[in-house]
Amino acid sequence: MGRDDNKRTWKMRRKRRQNKLKARIKRRVTTAKAAAAKKPAATSKKK
């Protein structure tokens, strides 16, 4: 954002929403990776 940008404009609201969404997704990915590293991968059983 620039120095005198109006944070109430549609463009700024969209930009901030996008940033929050990306942060949420990033957080979910890191927690999923941590969980995957913690437990061993499920092995498939053949009969």
N, C-alpha and C positions, 0 to 999 in steps of 0.2 A: 504494500500500500504506500502511496505517496504521502507527502508531507501534509497537504491540505485536503486529502480525500474525504468525501462525505461518507461515513460508514452506514448511512441509512439508505443509500441508493440500492436499487435492485441488483446491480452488478456486485457491489460489496457484500450484500447479504448472501448472494449465490456463492461468491468466493469463499466466505467464511463457512458456509454450510458444507461446501466441497472439502475444505480443509478438515473440518470435524469428522466428516465421513471417512476420509482417507486415514485419519488418525485412529478411528475406531477399527477399521479393517486391519490396519497395521498391528494394533494391539491384539486383535483376535488371532492373527497369524502367529505372532510371537508366543502367545499362550498355547496355541495348538502345537507349535513346534516343541515347546518345553514339555508338554504332556506326552507327545510322541516319543521324545527322548527318554522320558522317565520309564514308561512301560515297554516291554519287549513287543515286537510286532507279532500279531496273531499268525500262527502257523496253520496252514490248511491240512486237514486230515483226509486221507484217501481210504476208501473202504475196499 
